[in-house]
Amino acid sequence: MSDRPADVRIHDFKEVDCGLSPAEAIAEAERCLQCKKPLCVKGCPVCIDIPAFIREIADGNFPAAARALKEQNMLPAICGRVCPQETQCEGVCILGSKETPIRIGALERFVADRERENDPSLPETAKPTGKRVAVVGSGPAGLTAAAELARAGHAVTIFESLHEAGGVLTYGIPAFRLPKDVVKAEIDQVLALGVRLKKNHLAGRSVATDQLLGYDAVFLATGAGLPAFMGILGENLNGVYSANEFLTRVNLMHADAFPEFDTPVLHGARVAVIGGGNVAMDAARVARRLGAKVSLIYRRGEEEMPARKAEVGHAKEEGIEFLTCTNPTRILGEQCVTGIECVKMSLCGIDASGRPSPKPIEGSEFTLDVDMVIQAIGTSPNPLLVSLIPGLERGRKGNVVVDNDGRTSIPHVYAGGDIATGAATVIEAMGSAKKAAAAIDAMLKGE
């Protein structure tokens, strides 16, 4: 896919990738070997029949390709944009051993976008079962579970605490990577299956836990919205944000358009972003679009960054400075941020994560002049709801303990996505939600 020029795109929030044309999509699909034992399907957390939808593209039958996609995934335009295909379906494509693997993500996006622009179709739903299911959270896990359960004939209600649905798809991922009209269109498709959505309903507060537990089944999908901080001096200064707050203010609450929208955010002239994952890249690129000179600080090398290589490349093109093997030790200032003190790191033996362990280099300290710091070093499940449900077992990191099918310690309560696994990818959350939805369906049908 072609990208918009970096010197143009840093001034707006329009999508960076331009997508495939019909001719390009057909040519790419014709490269597929149509393997008898397709490894790409096993590499997909939601088990899309990838050869089937690619075969339809090669034949020029784009509506049939969309139907094949939606058999297993009601969010194809989203997944085509944000899934780490390079480590999943494309990562195991047999063509990858000798040449470029099939661009499965680009093809998925093409099919979904084309259908949305023409005549979207819906998969069939079963006859109503009379069973009611409450889904808490409208992020990728909640939407996926809701769609699966609605298709099985159950009456599904999603409770969303914010004023817009989508979870991390709406408040976390910037529009230049995932346009919000795409998110809304795919949410509308889920709702068209008969799913009810109740926004501004905070489970455990405006919706009592007793009311939730009165449903025939409950699926918890509240994500991992509790940000982590480094615990260094100066984190309480004005101008220090978690990536969650910063991205939510801009993506969901339009702080980039203040005062047209009444949510402010600091427009730093010199911004430091701490972290090396996709969220760090998103925060850095958003700050760049707000006019800042941005430095991304990561304690390991670029090779160890968990962010997608494409996002790292886009960030570099857009002028983000990378300070790798560097770790912050203190944020400077009296009331507001004036700088950040860092130390260079050397990479030693392998740690528990399987990556080199960073160690400070004595005498390598230096100071970076900044007026804003964004920390993007991870998140954990929000404890509000789970702490209010008696008997719900939690793990050491605040996650809800589940079995392989998403069952919790309460018989009719299930959980999936980041609330169960900790922060992970959109598609991994969807995969766990599909497994839980199948288990819920079986439980409700007495199987």
N, C-alpha and C positions, 0 to 999 in steps of 0.2 A: 504494500500500500504506500502511496505517496504521502508525504507530510507537508503541511503548510510551512512556509519559510519561517525560521526562528525569529528573525528580526521583525516579522509581522505579527506572529502569534503571541509574543510576550506582551502585547498591548491589549489583548482581549481574552475572553474565556471560551472562544469558539473551539470546536473539536480540532485536534492536531492532525489525526489521521484522516485521510480523504476517502478511504474505502476503495473497493474494487468496482470496475465497470462490469456489465454483463459479459462482455467478450473476455475480459480478464478472468472472471469467475469461471466461465466455461473452460477456458484454456487450463486453468489451475486444476479444476476438477478432473479433466481428462488425464492428468498425470497420475491419478490414483490407480494403484494396482488391483484394487478390489480383492484384497487378501481373503483366502478362505477362513483363516483364523486371525481376524484383525486384532492386533495388539492395541490399536488406538482405542477400541471400545473398552478394553480392560483398563486403559490409562485414564478414562474419563470417570470422575467420581459420581456422575449421574447416569452413566451407561447409555449415552446416546448411540443409536445405530449409525455411526459415522459413515461407513461405506454406503449405506442406503441413501442418506441425504446428499452425499457427494455424487452418487450415480445419477440422481434426479437432476442435479445441476448440470452435469455433463450432457444430459439429454435435453437441456433447456427447459425442463419442467420445474420452474421455481416454486409454484404453489405446492406441488407434491413434496418438494424438498422441505418446505416450511412445515408441512403436516408431519413428515418423518421426524423433524427436530422436536416438535411439540409433543410427540408421544412420550418423551422422557424429560423434557425441559420447557417450562413455560416462560423462561427468561432468556431466550437465545440471543437477543440483541445486546443484552447486558453481558452475558458470558462471552460472547464473541469479542467484546472489548476489554474485559478486565481479567479473564481467566489466564493463569500462567501456563498456556498451552505448551510452551517450550519444555516444561518439566512433566507434562502429563500426556495428553493424546499425541501431540507432535513429537514429544520426546522419545516415544517408542515407535514412531512411524518407521516402517522397514526401509523406506527410501532414505531416511536420515543417515544410514550407514555408508551410503555412497554419494549422495547428493543432498539437496535441500529437501527436508520433509514437506509433505503437503501442508499448505497453510490453512489448517482446519479452522482456526479462530477467525481468519479473514473471511472464509467461506460461510461460516455460521453467521457472522455479522451481515454479510451481503444478503443472505436469504431472509433474515429477520427484518432488515431495513426495507427490502423490496416489498415484503408482504405488508409491512406497516403502512407503506405509502400507497398500497393498492387496496386489497380486500382481505383483511385478517380473518382467519378461520379459527374456530374453537374445537378442541377435541370433544368427543362425546362424554356425557356424564351418565352415571347409573341412576336408577330410580331412587327416590328419597328413602332413606332407611329409618328416618325418625330420630336418629341419634344426633346430639349436639356436641360440637367440639369448640373449645375456646383456645385460640392461638394468641399468645402474648408476645407482641413485637411483630413489626411488619418489614423487617430486613430480609435478606435472601433466604434465611432458614424459615422464617415465619411464612413468607409468601409461597415458598416451595411446598411446605407441609399443608398449607391452606388449599393450594391448587390440587394436590394429590388427594386430599380427603374430600374435597368438593366433587372431584371426578368420581369418587367412590360412592357418592350419594349422601354424604353426611352434611348436616347444616353447620357451617363454619362461620364463626365470628372472630375477627382479628381485633385485638385491643392495642392501640398505638398511643403512647404517652405524648408524642409530639404533635405539632399541628400539620405535619405532612408525613405521608407514609414513605417507606423505602429504607429506613434505618441507615446503615452506612452507605448505601447506594445513593442516598439523598444528601446526608449531612457530611459524609466523609470523603467521597471521591469527587474531585473537582469536575466541573462541566467540560473542561477541555479534554478530559479523559473519558467521561461518561456523561453525555448531555442529559439534562433533566427531563426533556420532553421524551426521550427514549425510555427513561425509568418510568415516567408516568404512564406511557402507552402500555408498557408491559404489566404494570400494576393493574391498569384498567382491564386488561385481558384476564387476569386472575379474578378480579371482581365479577367479570362477565360470566364466570362459571357458577355464580350464585353466592360467592363469599361476601359476607357483610364486613364492613370496615368501620370501626369506631375510633376516630382520632380524638386527641386530647383526653384520653382515658388512661389514667395512670393506675396500673394494676397494683393492688395493695393499698391504694389510697382512695382515689375516686371510684375505683372498682374494688370492693372488699374481697379479701381472699376467700371468704365463705361463698360468695357469689361465683367466683371462678371455680372453686372445687365442686360446685353444684352441677357443673356440666358433666356429660358422660365421659369426656376425656379432656385433658388439658395438655397443650404443647407449649413449653416455655422456650422462647427464642428472643430473649432480651439482649443478646450480644455481650460484648466486652467493652463497655463504655467508661470504665473507671481508669483514668490515665495513671501511669507510673511516673515518678520523678526520681532524679538522681540522688536527692538528699544532700546537695552541696550548698554552701553558703550563698546567699543572695537570691534564692528561689522565690522569696516573698516580695521582691522588688516589682514596681510597676514596669510593665514591658516584658514580663516573663509569662509565656502561655504554654499550656499543653497543646499538642497538635490537635487533639480532639476539640478543644474550645476554639482554637483559631479557625480550623476548617469548618466547624459548625456555624460559627458567626458569618463566615463568608459564603459557604455553599447553601445553607438552609435559610439564613436570616439576612442575606444580602448586605452584609456590612461593607462590602466593597463599593456599594452605591450610597453610603451615608453622605448627606442627611436625607436623601430621597427615601431611604428606608431607615428606620430609627434605631438600628443596632450598630453601635460604633465598633471599630477595631483600630488599633494603633497601626499607622502606616510608617514603619521604620525605614530609615534611610540606609541603615547597615544592619542586616539581620543574620543571626547565627541559628542554624537548625541543627539539633543534635539527634543523630540516629542514621541508620543506613538502610531502612526498609522502604516499602512502597509509600507508607504514610509520611515518612521523612521527605521523600521525593515530592509528594503532593504538596506538603507544606512549603517546601522551598520554592517550588514552581508557582504557587499561589502568591507568596511574598514577592517573587520576582515580578509578577504581573501587577502587583500593587506599587511598583516603582522602586523596590529596594535592590541594593547590591547584596547578594546572598552568599554566605559561606556555609557549606554543609560539613559538619564535624562528625567523624566516625572513628571509633577506637581501633578498628582493624583495617585491613587493606581493602581495596576496591573489589578484589576477587572474592572476598568473604561477605560482601554486602548481600543481604537477603532480597533486596529490591530486584525487580525484573530488569534484565539488561537493557530492554528497550526504553524503560523509564529513566535509567541512568544515562543512556545516550541522549534522550530528549533534554534532560536537565543540563547536561554539558553543553548541548547546542544552544540552550537558552541563557548561557552565561553564568550558571551556578559554579562557584568555586568549591572544589573538593579538597578538604583537609583530612586525609586519611591517616591512620595510625596516630590519631590525636584524640585526647580525652579532656573534657572540661574539668577543672578542679574548683572553680569559684566564679560566681557572677558578681561583677563589680558595680558599685553605685551606692548612693545614699538613700534616695527615695525612688529614683528611676534608674534603669540600666544604663551604664556608661561603657561597659566593656566585659569581656569574659577572659578568664585566665585559663590557660590550657597547658598540657604537657604532652610531649611526643611519646609514642609507645613503640616497644619492640614486640614482635610476635614470637612466642616461645612454643612450648609443647602443646599438644592437642588437649582441649578441655572437654567437659561433659557434652557440649553441643557438637563435638566433632570438628570444631574449628580451632585455629591457633589461638592460644591464650595471650592476651595483650598485657604487657608489663611496662610500667613507667620507666622512662630513661632519665636517670638522675642528671640534673642541670639543664634539661631541655625545655624548661618552662618559658612561655611567652604569653603576651597579652594581645587580644584582638579588640579593636575599638568597635563596639556595636551599641545600638540603642534598643535592640529587641532580641529576645531569645525564645525559640520555640523548641520544646522538648518532645521528641517523637521516639521514645525508647520502649514503648509497649503499653498494653492495657490489660485489665483483668475484668471479670464479670462484676457488674454493678450489684452490690449486696442488698439493695433496698427490698425487692420483692422476695428473693429467696430466703431472706432472714425472717420474713413474716409468715412463711408457710411452715407450720409445725410438722416435725417429722421428716423434713426434706434434708437428706444427707448432702453435705458439702465437702469438697476436697480442701487441701491445705491452701490452695491459691484462691479459694472462694468460688470455684466452679461447682456446678451441680454434678454429683456423681451419677453416672448412667451406665447401663450395660451396653452390649453391642447393638441393641435395637433401640436405644434411647430411653429405656425404662428407668425411672428414678426409684427411690425408696418408697414412694407412695404409689399404690397399685395403678391408678388411672391417670397419673401425671407423668408426662414424658418431657424430654428436653433435647435440644440439638443446636448445632452451631457453636458460636464462641462461648456461650454460657456454660457449655459442657466441656469444650475442648480447650478453652482459652483462645486468644486471638489467632485466627487462621485466615485462609482465603475465602472469597465469596463462594467458589464452587465446592470447597470442602464443607462449608456450612450447608449448602444445598444437598450435598450427598448424604450427610448425616440426617437431614430433615426428611429425605425420601425414605430412608430406612425406618425412621421413627414413625412416619405416616403409614407405612405398610404394617408395622406392628400395631399401631392404633386401630387401623381398619380391621385387622384380624381379631383384635380384642373386642371391638364393638360388635363384630359379627359372630362372636363366640367360637372362633376357630382356634 
